[in-house]
Amino acid sequence: NPLIVSLGGGEVMLFPKECLKYIKIFDKDTCIFLLTNLNYSINKEHLKVFEEMEKHAFSCIQTSIDSLELSTIGYLRKGTDFNKVIKNIQYIIKNFDIDLKINVTISEHNYNEII
């Protein structure tokens, strides 16, 4: 106890209706972890997922940021709109009671920026 369910692999929020369907299978004592890059424009379907996650104990959104330098983000995470990711992080913190976990992968390309 408690049961922890992690929705991840690829970008699961490309399919928010499916995420919502899976989250609703489990009772409210189940911890829901959502692994997402947050590199998208949040729409009504995404909001439904976040709202349902709030109903579950100790839910968490997990994302990765490998730098605060735009040039490094551009190199390590090609196609990522860093400003959109930061905006989405701020939006989730402000509007939802969901824990947020931000991972950093340290490599030869970013270690000076991380430490």
DSSP file with accessible surface (Angstrom, degrees, kcal/mol):
  #  RESIDUE AA STRUCTURE BP1 BP2  ACC     N-H-->O    O-->H-N    N-H-->O    O-->H-N    TCO  KAPPA ALPHA  PHI   PSI    X-CA   Y-CA   Z-CA
    1    1 A N              0   0  209      0, 0.0     2,-0.1     0, 0.0    29,-0.1   0.000 360.0 360.0 360.0 143.1    0.0    0.0    0.0
    2    2 A P        -     0   0   69      0, 0.0     2,-0.2     0, 0.0    28,-0.1   0.681 360.0-132.3 -81.7 163.8   -0.6    2.3   -1.6
    3    3 A L        -     0   0   93     26,-0.1    28,-2.9    -2,-0.1     2,-0.5  -0.550  20.5-154.8 -72.0 135.4   -0.8    1.1   -5.2
    4    4 A I  E     -a   31   0A 101     -2,-0.2     2,-0.5    26,-0.2    28,-0.2  -0.978   8.4-169.2-117.8 126.2    1.2    3.3   -7.6
    5    5 A V  E     -a   32   0A  25     26,-3.2    28,-3.3    -2,-0.5     2,-0.5  -0.965   4.7-162.4-115.6 128.0    0.3    3.5  -11.3
    6    6 A S  E     -a   33   0A  72     -2,-0.5     2,-0.7    26,-0.2    28,-0.2  -0.952   5.9-160.2-115.1 122.6    2.7    5.2  -13.7
    7    7 A L  E     +a   34   0A  23     26,-3.2    28,-2.9    -2,-0.5     2,-0.3  -0.898  43.6 119.3 -99.5 110.9    1.5    6.4  -17.1
    8    8 A G        +     0   0   37     -2,-0.7     3,-0.1    26,-0.2    28,-0.1  -0.936   3.6 107.3-158.6 179.6    4.6    6.7  -19.2
    9    9 A G  S    S-     0   0   66      1,-0.5     2,-0.1    -2,-0.3    -1,-0.0   0.525  91.6  -7.7 102.0 108.8    6.5    5.6  -22.3
   10   10 A G  S    S-     0   0   78      1,-0.1     2,-0.7     2,-0.1    -1,-0.5  -0.466 124.6 -39.1  70.7-147.1    6.7    8.0  -25.3
   11   11 A E    >   -     0   0   28      1,-0.1     3,-1.6    -3,-0.1     4,-0.2  -0.865  59.6-174.9-115.3  97.3    4.5   11.0  -24.7
   12   12 A V  G >  S+     0   0   22     -2,-0.7     3,-2.1    23,-0.7     7,-0.3   0.777  76.6  69.9 -65.5 -26.3    1.3    9.8  -23.0
   13   13 A M  G 3  S+     0   0    2      1,-0.3    -1,-0.3    22,-0.2     4,-0.1   0.457  77.0  79.5 -79.3   5.4   -0.4   13.2  -23.1
   14   14 A L  G <  S+     0   0  125     -3,-1.6    -1,-0.3     1,-0.3    -2,-0.2   0.688 103.7  39.8 -69.3 -18.7   -0.7   12.9  -26.9
   15   15 A F  S <> S+     0   0  133     -3,-2.1     4,-2.2    -4,-0.2     3,-0.5  -0.535  70.2 158.3-127.6  62.5   -3.6   10.7  -25.8
   16   16 A P  H  > S+     0   0   16      0, 0.0     4,-2.7     0, 0.0     5,-0.2   0.846  73.9  57.9 -62.3 -31.4   -5.2   12.5  -22.8
   17   17 A K  H  > S+     0   0  138      1,-0.2     4,-2.1     2,-0.2     5,-0.1   0.901 108.5  46.6 -64.9 -38.4   -8.6   10.7  -23.3
   18   18 A E  H  > S+     0   0   80     -3,-0.5     4,-2.4     2,-0.2    -1,-0.2   0.908 111.0  51.9 -68.5 -41.7   -6.8    7.4  -22.9
   19   19 A C  H  X S+     0   0    7     -4,-2.2     4,-2.7    -7,-0.3    -2,-0.2   0.940 110.5  48.8 -57.1 -47.5   -4.9    8.6  -19.8
   20   20 A L  H  X S+     0   0   23     -4,-2.7     4,-2.2     1,-0.2    -1,-0.2   0.913 108.9  53.0 -60.3 -42.9   -8.1    9.7  -18.3
   21   21 A K  H  X S+     0   0  112     -4,-2.1     4,-0.6     1,-0.2    -1,-0.2   0.929 112.3  44.5 -59.7 -43.7   -9.8    6.4  -19.0
   22   22 A Y  H >X S+     0   0  111     -4,-2.4     3,-0.9     1,-0.2     4,-0.6   0.904 110.8  53.2 -69.7 -41.0   -6.9    4.5  -17.2
   23   23 A I  H >< S+     0   0    1     -4,-2.7     3,-1.2     1,-0.2    -1,-0.2   0.912 104.5  56.4 -60.3 -40.4   -6.8    6.8  -14.2
   24   24 A K  H 3< S+     0   0  124     -4,-2.2    -1,-0.2     1,-0.3    -2,-0.2   0.680  92.7  70.8 -69.6 -14.7  -10.5    6.4  -13.6
   25   25 A I  H << S+     0   0  111     -3,-0.9    -1,-0.3    -4,-0.6     2,-0.2   0.862  92.4  68.8 -65.6 -33.5  -10.1    2.6  -13.4
   26   26 A F  S << S-     0   0   62     -3,-1.2     6,-0.0    -4,-0.6   -21,-0.0  -0.575  87.6-111.4 -97.3 149.1   -8.3    3.0  -10.0
   27   27 A D    >   -     0   0  102     -2,-0.2     3,-1.9     1,-0.1    -1,-0.1  -0.157  38.0 -97.7 -72.4 171.2   -9.7    4.1   -6.7
   28   28 A K  T 3  S+     0   0   95      1,-0.3    29,-2.6    28,-0.1    -1,-0.1   0.621 118.7  65.7 -69.9 -13.4   -8.8    7.4   -5.1
   29   29 A D  T 3  S+     0   0  119     27,-0.2     2,-0.4     2,-0.1    -1,-0.3   0.511  80.9 101.5 -83.9  -4.7   -6.2    5.8   -2.8
   30   30 A T  S <  S-     0   0    4     -3,-1.9     2,-0.4   -28,-0.1   -26,-0.2  -0.661  73.8-131.4 -82.7 130.5   -4.1    4.9   -5.9
   31   31 A C  E     -a    4   0A   6    -28,-2.9   -26,-3.2    -2,-0.4     2,-0.5  -0.701  20.2-154.1 -79.9 129.5   -1.1    7.2   -6.5
   32   32 A I  E     -a    5   0A   0     -2,-0.4    28,-2.7    25,-0.3     2,-0.5  -0.929   8.4-168.4-109.1 122.7   -1.0    8.2  -10.2
   33   33 A F  E     -ab   6  60A  52    -28,-3.3   -26,-3.2    -2,-0.5     2,-0.6  -0.952   3.4-163.9-108.5 129.4    2.3    9.2  -11.7
   34   34 A L  E     -ab   7  61A   0     26,-2.6    28,-3.2    -2,-0.5     2,-0.7  -0.962   3.8-159.2-116.5 114.3    2.2   10.9  -15.1
   35   35 A L  E     + b   0  62A  56    -28,-2.9   -23,-0.7    -2,-0.6     2,-0.3  -0.864  32.0 148.9 -95.4 113.7    5.5   11.0  -17.0
   36   36 A T        -     0   0    9     26,-2.5    28,-0.2    -2,-0.7   -25,-0.1  -0.990  52.7-137.7-146.1 150.8    5.3   13.8  -19.6
   37   37 A N        -     0   0   61     -2,-0.3    26,-0.1    26,-0.2    -1,-0.1   0.572  34.6-140.9 -85.8  -9.0    7.6   16.2  -21.3
   38   38 A L        +     0   0    0      1,-0.2     2,-1.0    50,-0.1    50,-0.2   0.703  58.1 135.4  56.7  23.5    5.1   19.1  -20.9
   39   39 A N        +     0   0   39      2,-0.1     2,-0.3    49,-0.1    -1,-0.2  -0.461  46.3  81.0 -98.9  58.7    6.0   20.3  -24.3
   40   40 A Y  S    S-     0   0   28     -2,-1.0     2,-0.6    44,-0.1    48,-0.1  -0.979  87.9 -94.0-154.0 161.4    2.5   20.9  -25.6
   41   41 A S        -     0   0   82     -2,-0.3     2,-0.2     1,-0.0    -2,-0.1  -0.754  48.4-122.1 -80.8 119.0   -0.3   23.5  -25.4
   42   42 A I        +     0   0   40     -2,-0.6     2,-0.2    -4,-0.1    -1,-0.0  -0.458  39.3 179.4 -66.4 127.9   -2.5   22.5  -22.5
   43   43 A N     >  -     0   0   75     -2,-0.2     4,-2.3     1,-0.0     3,-0.2  -0.592  45.7 -82.9-120.4-175.4   -6.1   21.9  -23.7
   44   44 A K  H  > S+     0   0  165      1,-0.2     4,-1.9     2,-0.2     5,-0.1   0.848 126.3  53.8 -59.9 -37.2   -9.4   20.9  -22.1
   45   45 A E  H  > S+     0   0   48      2,-0.2     4,-1.5     1,-0.2    -1,-0.2   0.900 108.8  48.6 -66.8 -40.2   -8.5   17.2  -22.4
   46   46 A H  H  > S+     0   0   10     -3,-0.2     4,-2.3     1,-0.2    -2,-0.2   0.916 108.6  54.8 -63.9 -41.2   -5.2   17.7  -20.5
   47   47 A L  H  X S+     0   0   40     -4,-2.3     4,-2.9     1,-0.2    -2,-0.2   0.886 103.7  55.1 -60.1 -38.1   -7.0   19.7  -17.9
   48   48 A K  H  X S+     0   0   95     -4,-1.9     4,-2.2     2,-0.2    -1,-0.2   0.894 107.3  50.4 -61.8 -39.0   -9.4   16.8  -17.3
   49   49 A V  H  X S+     0   0    0     -4,-1.5     4,-2.5     2,-0.2    -2,-0.2   0.951 112.3  46.2 -63.7 -47.8   -6.5   14.5  -16.7
   50   50 A F  H  X S+     0   0    0     -4,-2.3     4,-1.9     1,-0.2    -2,-0.2   0.913 112.1  51.4 -62.0 -41.9   -5.0   16.9  -14.2
   51   51 A E  H  X S+     0   0   96     -4,-2.9     4,-0.6     1,-0.2    -1,-0.2   0.896 111.4  47.1 -63.8 -39.6   -8.3   17.4  -12.4
   52   52 A E  H >< S+     0   0   11     -4,-2.2     3,-1.0    -5,-0.2     4,-0.4   0.897 108.3  56.0 -69.3 -37.6   -8.8   13.6  -12.1
   53   53 A M  H >< S+     0   0    0     -4,-2.5     3,-1.8     1,-0.2     6,-0.3   0.878  98.6  62.0 -61.0 -36.7   -5.2   13.2  -10.8
   54   54 A E  H 3< S+     0   0   74     -4,-1.9    -1,-0.2     1,-0.3    -2,-0.2   0.782  96.8  59.6 -59.5 -27.1   -6.0   15.7   -8.0
   55   55 A K  T << S+     0   0  122     -3,-1.0     2,-0.3    -4,-0.6    -1,-0.3   0.610  94.5  80.1 -77.5 -12.4   -8.7   13.3   -6.8
   56   56 A H  S X  S-     0   0    8     -3,-1.8     3,-1.1    -4,-0.4   -27,-0.2  -0.765  91.9-101.5-100.6 143.3   -6.1   10.6   -6.2
   57   57 A A  T 3  S-     0   0   32    -29,-2.6   -25,-0.3    -2,-0.3    -2,-0.1  -0.363  95.1  -8.5 -64.4 131.2   -3.8   10.4   -3.2
   58   58 A F  T 3  S+     0   0  156    -27,-0.1    -1,-0.2     1,-0.1    40,-0.1   0.793  83.2 178.8  56.7  37.0   -0.2   11.7   -3.7
   59   59 A S    <   -     0   0    5     -3,-1.1    40,-1.8    -6,-0.3     2,-0.3  -0.335   6.0-165.8 -67.5 155.1   -0.4   12.0   -7.5
   60   60 A C  E     -bc  33  99A  10    -28,-2.7   -26,-2.6    38,-0.2     2,-0.5  -0.998  20.5-149.2-148.5 137.6    2.7   13.3   -9.3
   61   61 A I  E     -bc  34 100A   0     38,-2.6    40,-3.1    -2,-0.3     2,-0.5  -0.926  21.8-162.2-103.2 131.3    3.6   14.7  -12.7
   62   62 A Q  E     +bc  35 101A  35    -28,-3.2   -26,-2.5    -2,-0.5     2,-0.3  -0.956  17.5 159.3-119.6 130.6    7.2   13.9  -13.6
   63   63 A T  E     - c   0 102A   3     38,-2.5    40,-3.2    -2,-0.5     2,-0.4  -0.879  30.0-122.7-139.1 171.5    9.1   15.8  -16.4
   64   64 A S  E     + c   0 103A  36     -2,-0.3     2,-0.4    38,-0.2    40,-0.2  -0.971  20.3 176.6-124.6 136.6   12.7   16.3  -17.3
   65   65 A I        -     0   0   15     38,-3.0     3,-0.1    -2,-0.4    -2,-0.0  -0.988   5.7-173.6-132.3 124.6   14.7   19.5  -17.8
   66   66 A D        -     0   0   12     -2,-0.4     2,-0.3    38,-0.2    41,-0.2   0.427  66.4  -4.2-101.7   1.7   18.4   19.1  -18.6
   67   67 A S        -     0   0    3      1,-0.1    -1,-0.2    39,-0.1    47,-0.1  -0.972  47.3-133.1-173.7 166.7   19.4   22.7  -18.4
   68   68 A L  S    S+     0   0  133     -2,-0.3     2,-0.6    -3,-0.1     3,-0.1   0.294  83.6  96.4-109.3   2.3   18.3   26.3  -17.9
   69   69 A E     >  -     0   0  104      1,-0.1     4,-2.4    41,-0.1     3,-0.3  -0.832  69.1-147.5 -94.6 122.8   20.4   27.3  -20.9
   70   70 A L  H  > S+     0   0  102     -2,-0.6     4,-2.7     1,-0.2     5,-0.2   0.873  97.3  54.8 -59.3 -37.3   18.3   27.5  -24.1
   71   71 A S  H  > S+     0   0   95      1,-0.2     4,-1.5     2,-0.2    -1,-0.2   0.902 110.1  46.3 -66.0 -37.0   21.3   26.5  -26.3
   72   72 A T  H  > S+     0   0   13     -3,-0.3     4,-3.3     2,-0.2     5,-0.4   0.917 111.9  50.5 -71.1 -42.1   21.8   23.3  -24.3
   73   73 A I  H  X S+     0   0    5     -4,-2.4     4,-3.0     1,-0.2     7,-0.2   0.930 108.9  53.3 -58.1 -44.2   18.1   22.5  -24.3
   74   74 A G  H  < S+     0   0   42     -4,-2.7    -1,-0.2    -5,-0.2    -2,-0.2   0.856 115.0  40.9 -59.7 -34.6   18.2   23.0  -28.1
   75   75 A Y  H  < S+     0   0  121     -4,-1.5     3,-0.5    -5,-0.2    -2,-0.2   0.921 123.6  35.4 -78.8 -47.2   21.1   20.5  -28.3
   76   76 A L  H  < S+     0   0   52     -4,-3.3    -2,-0.2     1,-0.2    -3,-0.2   0.806 129.4  30.3 -80.2 -32.2   19.9   17.9  -25.8
   77   77 A R  S >< S-     0   0   73     -4,-3.0     3,-2.1    -5,-0.4    -1,-0.2  -0.516  81.5-163.3-129.4  64.9   16.2   18.0  -26.4
   78   78 A K  T 3  S+     0   0  150     -3,-0.5     3,-0.1     1,-0.3    -4,-0.1  -0.163  76.1  21.9 -51.7 135.0   15.7   19.0  -30.0
   79   79 A G  T 3  S+     0   0   77      1,-0.3     2,-0.4    -5,-0.1    -1,-0.3   0.414  90.7 131.3  87.2  -2.3   12.2   20.2  -30.8
   80   80 A T    <   -     0   0   38     -3,-2.1     2,-1.1    -7,-0.2    -1,-0.3  -0.718  52.6-145.6 -88.3 130.8   11.5   21.1  -27.2
   81   81 A D     >  -     0   0   72     -2,-0.4     4,-2.1     1,-0.2     3,-0.4  -0.803  15.2-169.8 -92.2  93.9   10.0   24.6  -26.6
   82   82 A F  H  > S+     0   0   23     -2,-1.1     4,-2.6     1,-0.2     5,-0.2   0.877  83.3  54.0 -56.0 -40.9   11.7   25.3  -23.2
   83   83 A N  H  > S+     0   0  106      1,-0.2     4,-2.5     2,-0.2    -1,-0.2   0.887 108.1  50.3 -63.8 -36.5    9.6   28.4  -22.6
   84   84 A K  H  > S+     0   0   62     -3,-0.4     4,-2.5     2,-0.2    -1,-0.2   0.915 110.0  50.4 -66.5 -42.2    6.4   26.3  -23.1
   85   85 A V  H  X S+     0   0    6     -4,-2.1     4,-2.5     2,-0.2    -2,-0.2   0.947 112.5  46.1 -61.1 -47.0    7.6   23.7  -20.7
   86   86 A I  H  X S+     0   0   44     -4,-2.6     4,-2.6     1,-0.2     5,-0.2   0.922 111.8  51.9 -63.0 -42.4    8.4   26.3  -18.0
   87   87 A K  H  X S+     0   0  145     -4,-2.5     4,-2.3    -5,-0.2    -1,-0.2   0.920 110.9  48.0 -60.0 -42.4    5.0   28.0  -18.6
   88   88 A N  H  X S+     0   0   10     -4,-2.5     4,-2.5   -50,-0.2    -2,-0.2   0.890 109.6  52.3 -68.2 -37.9    3.3   24.6  -18.1
   89   89 A I  H  X S+     0   0   13     -4,-2.5     4,-2.5     2,-0.2    -2,-0.2   0.952 111.8  46.5 -60.7 -47.5    5.2   23.9  -15.0
   90   90 A Q  H  X S+     0   0  124     -4,-2.6     4,-2.3     1,-0.2    -2,-0.2   0.899 111.5  52.1 -62.3 -39.6    4.2   27.2  -13.5
   91   91 A Y  H  X S+     0   0   90     -4,-2.3     4,-2.3    -5,-0.2    -1,-0.2   0.924 110.7  46.8 -63.9 -44.3    0.6   26.7  -14.6
   92   92 A I  H  X S+     0   0    0     -4,-2.5     4,-2.2     1,-0.2     6,-0.3   0.935 112.3  50.0 -64.9 -44.6    0.4   23.3  -12.9
   93   93 A I  H  < S+     0   0  110     -4,-2.5    -1,-0.2     1,-0.2    -2,-0.2   0.915 116.3  42.4 -59.6 -42.5    2.0   24.6   -9.7
   94   94 A K  H  < S+     0   0  176     -4,-2.3    -1,-0.2    -5,-0.2    -2,-0.2   0.847 125.4  30.1 -73.9 -33.3   -0.4   27.5   -9.5
   95   95 A N  H  < S+     0   0   74     -4,-2.3     2,-0.4    -5,-0.2    -2,-0.2   0.559 110.9  53.6-111.5 -10.3   -3.7   25.7  -10.5
   96   96 A F     <  -     0   0   21     -4,-2.2     2,-1.3    -5,-0.2    -1,-0.1  -0.970  64.2-135.2-134.3 147.2   -3.4   22.1   -9.3
   97   97 A D        +     0   0  138     -2,-0.4     2,-0.4   -47,-0.1   -38,-0.2  -0.585  66.6 121.6 -94.3  68.0   -2.8   20.2   -6.1
   98   98 A I        -     0   0   13     -2,-1.3   -38,-0.2    -6,-0.3    -2,-0.1  -0.999  65.4-116.6-131.9 132.5   -0.4   17.7   -7.8
   99   99 A D  E     -c   60   0A  97    -40,-1.8   -38,-2.6    -2,-0.4     2,-0.4  -0.364  27.4-149.4 -64.0 151.0    3.2   17.1   -6.8
  100  100 A L  E     -c   61   0A  44    -40,-0.2     2,-0.5     2,-0.0   -38,-0.2  -0.991  10.0-168.0-128.5 124.9    5.7   17.9   -9.6
  101  101 A K  E     -c   62   0A  98    -40,-3.1   -38,-2.5    -2,-0.4     2,-0.5  -0.966   3.7-164.2-115.2 126.2    9.0   16.1  -10.0
  102  102 A I  E     -c   63   0A  75     -2,-0.5     2,-0.3   -40,-0.2   -38,-0.2  -0.955   7.6-157.9-115.0 120.5   11.6   17.5  -12.3
  103  103 A N  E     -c   64   0A  45    -40,-3.2   -38,-3.0    -2,-0.5     2,-0.4  -0.658   3.6-161.1 -93.5 151.8   14.4   15.3  -13.4
  104  104 A V        -     0   0   66     -2,-0.3     2,-0.6   -40,-0.2   -38,-0.2  -0.995   6.9-152.7-132.1 125.8   17.8   16.4  -14.7
  105  105 A T        -     0   0   83     -2,-0.4     2,-0.5   -40,-0.0     5,-0.0  -0.885  17.3-147.0 -96.0 120.6   20.1   14.1  -16.6
  106  106 A I        +     0   0  102     -2,-0.6     2,-0.3     3,-0.1   -39,-0.1  -0.768  30.6 153.3 -93.7 130.2   23.7   15.1  -16.1
  107  107 A S    >>  -     0   0   39     -2,-0.5     4,-1.8   -41,-0.2     3,-1.2  -0.843  61.8 -86.0-140.9 179.7   26.0   14.6  -19.0
  108  108 A E  T 34 S+     0   0  157     -2,-0.3     4,-0.2     1,-0.2    -2,-0.0   0.732 124.5  58.3 -63.3 -17.9   29.2   16.1  -20.4
  109  109 A H  T 34 S+     0   0   76      1,-0.1    -1,-0.2     2,-0.1   -33,-0.1   0.671 121.7  16.6 -86.6 -19.1   27.0   18.7  -22.2
  110  110 A N  T X> S+     0   0    1     -3,-1.2     4,-1.3     2,-0.1     3,-1.2   0.423  84.8 106.6-135.4   0.1   25.3   20.2  -19.2
  111  111 A Y  H 3X S+     0   0  109     -4,-1.8     4,-1.9     1,-0.3     3,-0.3   0.852  83.2  54.7 -59.8 -33.6   27.1   19.3  -15.9
  112  112 A N  H 34 S+     0   0  117      1,-0.2    -1,-0.3    -4,-0.2    -2,-0.1   0.800 109.9  47.7 -68.3 -26.8   28.5   22.9  -15.5
  113  113 A E  H <4 S+     0   0   73     -3,-1.2    -1,-0.2   -47,-0.1    -2,-0.2   0.703 112.8  48.3 -83.8 -22.5   25.0   24.3  -15.8
  114  114 A I  H  <        0   0   55     -4,-1.3    -2,-0.2    -3,-0.3    -3,-0.1   0.869 360.0 360.0 -87.8 -41.9   23.5   21.9  -13.3
  115  115 A I     <        0   0  156     -4,-1.9    -3,-0.1     0, 0.0    -4,-0.0   0.426 360.0 360.0 -84.3 360.0   25.9   22.0  -10.4
